[in-house]
Amino acid sequence: MEDERLWLPASKLAIIDELASAVEGREHAVLVGEPGGGKTCSLRGLRQRLPETEFRLTYCHNATLGRRDFYRQLCIALGLSPKATAAAVFHSVSTHIEELGRERVHPVLLLDETHLLHPQVLDHLHVLANFHWDRKPLLSLVLVGLPELWNQLSRRKNRSLWSRIHCRLSLEAPTVADSTEYVEYRLRQVGASKLLLGAGALTILHEATRGQLRDIDRVATNSLRLAARRKQSVVDRELLEYVLEREQQAGLST
C-alpha cells in the first residue's frame, strides 16, 4: 500500500507527531505495542511526514542476527558494500553516517522487532546512539517492538542505551471507534458507498479481534463473503458470531 493511502486512526496521529518531533530534534525513540497494533503503520506514517531531502530513513526488520551479520544487513540497507569483519562493517556504517551529516542529511535507523535482537547487538546499539557532531547526534535510532522490549531496555546492562532514548512511546489498545473507522476505510477502498456491517457486528468484531488490523481483515472479509452467499445486504451480529464460531471450531480440529 502506498503511503498516501495509508490509514491511520486519530489515536495514532499523536504517536507520529511525537516520533517526528523526536527525529527532527535528532533524538532517539522507542515505540512498543502488541502484534497488529499499528507499529508498522506508525513507521510508515513517520516516513510520510519527514521530507526526503532532509532525512534518510533506513528500515531493518531482521532482528535475529548476530552483531556482524546485523551490521552487514545494515550496510546493504544503506546501499553500502558489506565487509568481511565486524570492525570493517562498523567502520563502513559509521563513515557513511558521518558523510550524511556533512551533507546535512539526518539518517534515521528504524529497527523493527527489536525485542528479538541478539543481546550482543542490543549491547552495541549504544555505540550507534552515541555518534555526535557539534554536540548533536549524527543519527536517530527508532526502536520498535513488543512490550517486552521496554523491560529489556530498562535492564541495568542496557542503561547506557536506555539513558540516551528520551522519546519513549507505547501504543494504546485500539478502541471500537478505531476498528469501525478502519472497516469504513477498507470498504471505501473497494468502492462501497455504505457501511456493510451493523453496529452490533462491529462491536463483536472489535472484541473478538482486539482491534488488530490483520484479524479484522480476515474476519470481516469472511463475513462479507458469507453475507453475499446468503444474499444479505449487511453483516449482522448473528452472521458474524457464526463466522467466529466456525473459526474457533476449525482451530480446535487442527
Disulfide bonds with the S-S distance in Angstrom:
none
